[in-house]
Amino acid sequence: MKRYRIVHTTTYSFDDTVSPCKAEVHLKPRTLPHQHCEFHQLVIRPLADVTREYTDTFGNSVSSFEVASQFLTLAVTAISVVQVLQPRNREQAASSPWDEVRRRLENDDGKTISEARQFVADSQRVAASPELADYALISFTPGRSIMEASLDLMHRIHTDFIYDPGATTITTKVNEVFMQRRGVCQDFAHLAVACLRSLGLAGRYVSGYLDTAALHGANHRIASDESHAWFSVYDPEYGWVDFDPTVDRMPPDGHITTAWGRDYDDVAPLKGVFTGGGVHGLRVSVDVARI
């Protein structure tokens, strides 16, 4: 078992007063068979006038708040303590053939299949295309197990695409990432999900954190972490299985899951509506520490 403390602070600075603002956050780690959130606290400055917690349609924990007073700076800090266990081993060859999974997603009426089907359709940021289907089919050869094919797709994206924080923005489309072969974790997760959907498979976008200290060792700097993203594929035999093309690993190898949805828009760490404010600056500080 690994135990983590995560401190995630988002700070907005405005050059004119804001009043009011309404926002929602997806920052509380999920409770899963391999993951338990021991503690979670959300600190909002200035103090929120209205706060509410609810569970969204994907089972994610969402906190919403409203600040009615005027302010120039808004800081939202989420503090979490999470236990993560290593999941059971999964045999790649024993999973379902991917083309059989596609057939079942098209024709079966079971509750679990029906729930997974919503992740086959296009979403706001992720759309299927013939070009992405061709790219995916290199991994998804006829009769190949869906886990083996997804693992190969993960390896290929990690090899074929360059991690470049300056190459994209939060609004960059999947087809642009595919053409320029550069991006960040969000882009690679969207790309993989689009590849799966282009083949009629269910793919979902997963957000969370990564234990970068384990990757960087002595070169790791405190509060130098970031939110992370990867993708998940649905197999009727195993359920949802995660793959991370950015670091070429299968979670939860140093991963902490916060939320999942059809794409980034469903699980944005913080989004809201601000009245006034003029030009604003944004600063995000994340620290993931083993404890």
C-alpha angles and dihedrals in degrees: 000000000000124000124204139187113207123193114185119179126182117189126189118193119193131194091215133035121280123211127189119007132180122194144162131208137203098200106119112100114239123247107239137163089268098032134058126185106215097179138009131175131173117205117193124189121224092036114262118243094206128026130176136175124205143154117250128218091275094052094255121144111243128189118198126189143175129209113198099177122088118261144164097205130042119191123184117186124185117194117191138171115202137181117211125193127195108253125231118281116268121210109222096202092049094060122098122281106261094233089054089052089052091051091051092048088053098045115017120095102199118133095245093047091048091052091049091050092074087068092058096065124081117268134197095279103021123061131168120241138177090243092056091045089056091050092048094047090067085071099029100063118170113290095002115143113260093234094050091047093047091049089052091049089052091052092048095050089049090051100038099045129062121224103235119160091193096054100074144025132214089271099050111128124234094244090056091052090049092051098046095038092219137103147100136277093285090054094047092049091050090047093052092047090050090051091053093047090048086063094046094257129132114254128170135192116240125198129194141099139301129218094238092170088069089054100042101032114184091004092065116111124208113255090011093113126106140200110279137209138197139159138259130206127205121235117174089218098051104017117223116357124190129224128182114204094179093068097016094239138120111241141268086048092119093333129130115196119219106167145336136209145139092295143331094297091066094054108028108157091230131001132160152139121268124193111212121341100129113211114007139193126215129209126179125192121186128178122184111187133177111233 
